[in-house]
């Protein structure tokens, strides 16, 4: 490695994060009805724009109206959850984008006539799936020159996969703390007790008003694993099994904005729950009509019942950087006034992790860094910031690996535990696959949002034969660990999607999977069932509700701190590198330098530092030296290879 290459390598590890903040404030007094019936406000703006022409289009006026309302402090968080709201109200939905669908056409602007008065008014189907003419209204279908079509994007979104129960509950509490918006369903509960005559009158009126026009040219909707299956987890097409998981079809109107698959957003929009949106199966004999049979499969899975998968017409959205409900504001720098409390959190976390790891302080340092890790740059085939940690020689007694996982899940907001058994590798779907018949993406276990921790338990591996599907799953897992990408199967080709999922591999002996850091667990206590129980119970006892909140916030804040290398530190690192290479070129490779820098970045952030100092660099060198001394009896191995003995 030349001096220029070394400087480039050092510079590549400097990262500056731009983190937007979400301010929290008190709720405004009063509850305006624009949230209860947003469609009414849209209609008023459309109609007014025709009678009073304005240089600003009605569509932009609608956007400005809702944008100004949502900018009011407290309004965003007091909007009700999508799951608890009647049709046509404004709601929030925090979700991961799982799939995207074809662009839809809708009637942006058209006219209807009142059959009693003859009055003609302008209406729109923006923010609607169905347009309901009044009891005595008709669509002026012969005015094709007056009809304006628009386009909207359609996405399939699911609840954030792997979100911890404490995080989900925290978001619910934050919503409940805001003043609730009166529900039209609650205000109308007395209607359920109306008499039979009133019911009959309502039904007659309903029949008259059922002249509705479907507004999208081609119905696009949710992906499901079975068009007829009754299992909600399957029909919702969730990456991970989740009894509380939700899904929605998101309709988006801003053509200038873009969404990335697997990113998490919080959407605000108008919910649509009309039962007529569901596609019904064809009742005739389709054995001879292959074209209809093919279309029906796509239609059924992409137009599910809104009661299962509602539609949400988005008015505004924002990117969700993390899933910690305790933090509404993020900073890339630890204020001087908070430095002491930040360091206390670090010490507390280290002590608690040391207990869980049976007294191994070095393992506690590496595990702490792993919990904070995130990718900060991809350059020249390198993925900088990934921290795949293999802790081996873990105890086999007392279900230690599962109990360790349960403990860690109290600290991190998104994770998934996978017992690596032959059965799991052969039968589970790890990577997404395209279903061309239904025109949807069937999700896989590795379709996860950023900063979702994968805990891979290799101690559960049993004897058996891997099928071709099992080998493909193992390969996908290896690619995720090595390159932080997952290849999605589109039948005729594979398309790589970038990921950022820190992987913790727990194994009895040497792992069959690649890793960045291998660490031999070295307990300071005699490993017995009693000592394991005592260590885990002691660690859990130290986690009071207040301490848990502090530690969760510490891990989230540390992950997003800015970090850079100063000129004097770069010079010192360069000198160390040259000296170590001169002593033995095989013992300190360019890959080792990258490992040192990644570890140095994370250790610096754990101390609340935005740059590397000599103290941390010295500590990192000592950590790596001790870690490698523990591996002295292990044969050398390619860090990005070696699956199933293939070196």
N, C-alpha and C positions, 0 to 999 in steps of 0.2 A: 504494500500500500504506500503510495507516494505521499509527500507532504500535502500536496493539493487535494488528493483523495481523502486524506485524514481530516483536513479542515472541512471538506464537503460533508464528510460523515458526521463530524461534530455539529456542524450547522444544521444538519437535517434533523437533529434531535431537539432543536429549539422550537418551542411551540407557543403560540399566542392564541388563546381561546376567546371567541366573542360570544358572551353569554347574555342573552336578553333576560330581563327581569320582569316578574309579574308583581305588580304592587298590590298590597292589601290595604284596604281602608274600610271605613264604616259604611254601612248600607244607607242609601238615601231614604228619606221618609216618603211614604206614599207608594202605591203600586199602580202605575199607569196601565191602562188596559191594552196597550199595544203588544204586550207580551201574551195576553190571553187570546187575542184575535188579530194576529199580524196580517192575515189575508185582507181584512177590512181596510187596513192602512195602505196596503199595496193597491187595492182597487181604487181608493180615493185619490191616490197620487196619479194613477193611470188616467182616470177620468178627468181630473183637474188639468192634466197636461194637454189634453185635447181641446179643452175650452179656453185655456190660457197658455198658448205656446210659450215655451221657454228655451233659451239657448242650451240648457242642460237637458238631456234626454230623460224620459220618465224612469228608465232603468237605472241611470246614474243617480237620479233623485231618490229612488228606493234604497240604493246602496248607501247614499249619504245619510238618509234618515236613520237606518238601523245602525250604521257606524257611529253616528253621534249619540244614539241611545246607549250603545254598548260601551262607549268611552266613559260613561258616568261611573264614578267609583262605586264598586260593590255590586253593580248590576249583573255583571258576568256570572259571578259565583252564586247569586241568589236565584238564577234560573233553575228550574227543576230538572231532575234526571230524565233522560229519554224513556226510561223504563216505567216511570210513574206518571205519565202525562197523557191526557186525552188528545184526540186528533185535532190538528190545526193549531197547536200551541208552540211557543218558542221553547226549545230545550237545549241542553248541552249533552255532548257525547264524547268521551275521551276514548280513543280507539286507535288500533294499528291498521294501516292500509294493507289488506291481504291480497287484493286483486283489483284490476281495472277492467272496465268493459268498454264496448264500443260507444262512440258519441251518439247521443239521442237528439232527435229533432222534437221540438215542441212548438206550440202556437204562442208566439211571443205577444201578438197583438191581433185582436179581431173584434167584431161587433155582434151584439145580440139585440133583438127587438122585443119589447114588452107587447104581448098580444092584446092587452086591454087598452093601454094608452097609445100604443104605437111609438113610444119613446125608444130611441136607439142609444145604446151606451157602449163604450169601449171596455173590453175586459182583457185579461192576460191569464195565461196558464203558468207563468213563471212562479216558482215555489209551490207548484201543485202537480199532482199526478193526474187528477181528474178535474174537469171544469163542470160545475153544476149550474145549469140554467135554472132560473126560478120556475115556480109552478106554472107561470103563464109567459114564458120566454122561449124564443127560438133563436138558433144560430143562423146568421145570414150567410149561408154556405155558398150563395151565388156571387158573393163579393170577393172573388179570389184576388183581385187587385188590392183589396184592403187588408188581406191577411198577411201578417209578417211572421216568418218562422225564425226560431232561434235554435241554438245548439247548447247542450249541456253535457258535461262529463259525468260519468257514472263510475263509482268505486264501491267495492265491497270491503267493509271494515268490521273488525272484530275487537272484542275486549282485549286489553293488553295481555298477551300470553305470559304466563308465569308470574303474574303480579302477586306479591305476598298478601296474605290476608290482612296483615296490619296496615299495609299501604291502602288497600281497597277500603278498609274501614275508616281510615283517616280521611280519605276523600269524601266518604259519605258524611262523616261528622262535620267536615268543613262546609258541605252543602247545607246540612241541617242547621248549622249555626246562623245561616243567613235567613232573613225573613221569608217565609214561604209565600209563594204566589198563590192566590186562591185558585182552586181547581174548578173548572166549569163542570166537571163530573160530580164534584161534591155539592156544588150549588144546585145541581139538578137532580139530586137524589130523590127529591119528593116526587119527581115525574114518574118514578117506578111504581108509585102507588095510585096512579090515575085510574079512573074506572074504565070499564070495557068500551063504553061509547066513545070516550076520548081516544082510546087506543085505535078503534076502528076508523075514526076521523083522521088520525095521524097516518094510518096506513094508506088511506085513500089519497091523502095529500102527497104521501111519499111516492106512490105510484106515478102521480102526475109529474113529480119533480125528478123522476129518475132518468130523464133524458140527458145523459151525460156523454161527453166526448172524450175518448182516450187521447191524451195529449202527446204521448211519445210515439214516434214512428215505429220503433222496435223496442219491445219491453226488455230491459236488461235488469239483472238482479243478482240475487245472492247465489253463491256456490254452495252446493251441498253434496255430501258423499253418496246420497241415495235419493232418488226421486220419490221413492215410496217408503223409505225407512222412517220409523217412529222415534228413533233415538235422536234427541235434540243435539247432543254433542256432535254426532255425525252430520246431521242435516245443517248445522251451523258452520261446518267446515272449519273448525277451530284447529290451530296447530297443535295445541296441547289439550288433553281432556280437562274440562272445567265445568262443573255443575252450575256455576254462577255466570258462565260466559254468555255474552250477548253479541248480536251481530246486527248490522244495518246496511242498507243500500244508500250510499251518500250521493246526492245530486249536487253538482257544482257548476256555477254559471260564469265564473271569472276565467276567461280563456288565457289571461296573462299569467296566472298562477300555475304552479306545477306541484304534483305530489309524488313522493317516492315510495315505492313498495317497501313495506316493513317499517316505515317511519311512524311515529306516534303523533297524533294531533288531537287537539280539543276543538270540536266543531260546535258552533251555535247555528241552529236552523229551525225550520218549521217541520214538525213531525207529520207524517201522512200515514194513516192507518186504515184507509178505506178497504173493506174486504173484497171489493170487486177487482182489486189489483192482482189478486191471485189468479194464476192460470189454471184452468180446469182440464183434466185429461179428456181426450176425445173418446166418446162412448162407442163409436162404430168399429167395425172390423178393419184394422189397418194392415193386415198381413200382406195385402197386395199393394198398399200405398206406402212404399218405402220412404218416399220423400217426406210425407206427412209424419211418418214414424220418427224419422231423423229430426225433423223440426220440433216435434212434440217433446222429445227428450231435452232439448235445449230450452224450450219454452217453460217446461215444468220446473227445472232447477233454477232458472233465472227470474222467475216470477212467483216466488213462494208467498204464502199467506203473510200479510203485514203483521198479523198478531204474533207471528214467530220472528219475522225479520222486517221491521218497519222501514219506511223510507224517510230520509231526512234531507230536506232541501236547504243547503248551507247558505247562510248569510255572511258569516265571518268564521275564521279559523285561526289557530296559532299552533306553532310547533311546541311539543312537549319535550323538554330536554331531559327530564328525569321523572321518576315516579315516587318521589318522597313528598308526601302531602304536608309535612311539617315546614317545608321551605317554600315560601312564596317569592322570595328574593334571592338572587344568586350573585356572588361576587367572585372575581378572578384573583382577588388579593385579600389576604387576611388582615383586617385593620389592626393597627398597633394595639388598640384598646382590647382586642379580642385574642391577642397572641397567647396570653397566659392560659385562658380557658381552653384554647385550641390544643395547646401542649398537654394540658391535664387530660383532655379527651384521648389524646394519643397514648399517654401513659396508661390510662384505664383500659383502653382497648388492648394494648399489648399485654398487660397483666392478665386480662380475661382470656385472651387467645392462648397465652402460655399455659393457663390451667387446662383449657380444653385439649391442648396438644401435649398433655402429660408432662409439663415442665420444660418443654423444648423452646427456649427463647429464640433461637435462630429460626425455627419453623414459624414462630409467631410473627417475626419480622417479614418473612417471605409471604406468609398468608395475608398479612395486613396490606402489603403492596399489591397482591393479587386482587384483593377486594376493592382497591381504588383504581385499578388499571382501566385504561381506555386507549384506543388507537388515536394517534394524533397526526400521523402522516403516512402516506404510501408513496414510496420513491424507489426507483430502480429495482423493482422486484422485492423490495423489503417492506414489511408491514411493521412500522415503528409504533411501539406502545403495547403490543399484545403481550400477554403474560400468562402463557399456559404453564401451570404449575403441577408437577407430579410429586405427590407426597407418597413415598412407599415405605414398606415395613410397618404399615399401620396395624394395630391389633385386630385380630379376628374375633375376639371375645366380646360378649355383651352388646352385640349389634352396634359396634362403635361407629362405623362409617355412617350409618343411618342417623344415629344420635348426633354426630358431628354436623351432618347436613341440617338437621332440624334446628340446631343451635345457630348455624350461620344464617339460616333463613329468617331469623329474628332480626338480623342486622341489615340484610340487603333487600331491596325492594322488588327485584325481579330475579327469579332463578328457576331451575328445573333439575330435579334429581333423576338420574337414569342408571338403573342397575344393568350393567353390561352382561347380560346372559345370552346364551346361544338363541334362546327363544325370542328375546327382545330384538336381537339383530336380524333374525330371519323373518319376523312377523310385523314389526313396526314399520311405518313409513317415515323415513328420515328426511327426504328431500321432496319438494313439491313437484307435481307432475301435471302436465296440461291434458285436460280431457277435451279433445277436439270435438267430440259428439255434442257435449253440453256447452262447449265454448267457455270453460271456466278452469281455474287453476285449483287443483286438489292440493290442499295444504299438507306440509310435512312437519315433523317435529323440530327440524332445524330452521324453520321459517320464524325467526324471532326478531324482536326489536333490539336496538342497541343497548348495551350494558345489561343484557340478560345473562346471568351466570349459569353455566352448565357444570353440574357436579356429576362426574362420571365415576361410578363405583365399579372398579374392575375386580374387587374382591368377590363379587357375586358370580364371576365367570365360572361356568361349569363345562364339562366335557361334552363334545358333540360336533356335528358337521355343519359348517356354514353353507347355506344355499347361495346361488348366484345373487339373490336379493340381499342376503345377509352380507355378502362380500361388498356389494355396491353401497350398502349402508355404512359399513366400516370404512370404506374409501371416502365417502362423503364426510364422515366424522373426522377422518385424518386431514382432509382438505380444509375443513373448518378450523381445526387446531393450527395447522401449518400456515395457511394463507388467509384465514378469516374471510372465506368466501364459500358459497354454496351453489353448486351447479343445479339449476332447475331443469327438469326433463321435459322438453317440448317434442318428444317422440323423434323428430327428424334431426334435432340438434339440441345441444345443451347451452343454456345461457347462464353465465355466472352472475350472482348477486353478492355484493359485498356485505360483510357482517362485522359485528363487533361484540362478540360473546366470550368473555373470559372463561377459560376451561380449567377446572380443578379436577385432576385425575387422582383417585385414591386407589392404591394397589398394595398387594401383599409383597410382591417381588417387583422386578423390573417391568414397567408397563409395556404393553404391545403397541401403544399409541405414541405418536410424536409428542414432544413437549419442549418448551423453552428452558425450563428450570426443573431439574430433577433433584429432589431433596430426600435424604434418608431421615426418617423420623427417629430422634434419639431421646427417648424419655429419660427423665432424671429420677423417676420412681420405678420401682419394680412393677412390671405390668401384670396385674392380676384383676380378676373381675371386681374385687373390692376397690382397688385403686382407681380403676376406670370409672366406676360409679361415683366414687368420692370426688374425682376431678370434675366430672361433668355436672354433678350436683352443686359443687362449689361455684363453678362458673355461672350456672343458671341463677344461683342465689344472689350473685353480684349484680344481676340485671334487673334493677328496679325500673319502673316505668319511666322515671326521669332520666336515669342513666341510659336506657335504651334510646330515648329520643335524642340525647346528646351524641351518642355514638353513631346513630343513623345519619344525623346531620353532619357529623365530622366526615364520614366516608363520602357523602355526596359532595360536600364543599371541597374536600381535598382533591377529588377527581377533576374538578373544573378549574383549578388554580392555574394561572399562567406560569410558564417556566422558561428560562433561557440560560445559556452558558455565557459567562463573562470572559473577556479576553485573557485575563490572568489564569483563570481556571482551565481554559482551553490549552494554554501553553503548558500547564502542569500535566494535563492529561496526555498531551502529545509526548512529553518527556517520559512519562510512565510507560506509555505504549512502546516507544522506541527501546527503552531499557529492557522491558519484559520480552520483547521480540528478540533482542540481542542475546538474552540468556537462553531462550529456548523457543524458536518460532512455532513449534507445535503446541506449546502450552498456552499461548495467548494469540488467538487468531482474530481477524477482523470481526467475526461473529461474536467473539468474546467481548470485544470492545463495545459492540452494539448492546449486548446484554448488560454490561456495566452501566452504560448510559441510560438505558431504560430503567434499571434498578435505581440509579442515582436520581433520576427524575422523580420516581415515586417516593423514594425516601425523603427527598427534599420537600415534596408536597405534604408528606405526613408530618413534617415539622412546621408546616405553614410557610415555607420559603418559596420565593418566586425565582430563585437562581440557585445554582450549586455552589456550596462553599467547601473549603478544605476539610472541615470536620466530617461532613456527610460523605465526601469522596473517599476519605480514609476509611470510614465505616463500611462503605460499599465494598471496597477492596478486601477488607477483612472478612466480610460476610461471604463473598464469593470464594475466597481462599478456604474458609472453613467448610463451605458447602462441597467444594470439589475434593477436599480431603476425606469427606465422608463417602465419596464415590470411588475411592481409589481402587477398590476391589471389583468395580464394575468394568466390563470391557467397553472400549469406545464405541460410539454409535452415531449415525447420521441423525441429527435432531429433527429433520423433516421427513424421515422415512422409517423403515423398519416395521411396517405393519405385518403382523403375523409371521415374524421371523424373516421377512424379506428385507435384508439389510441393503 
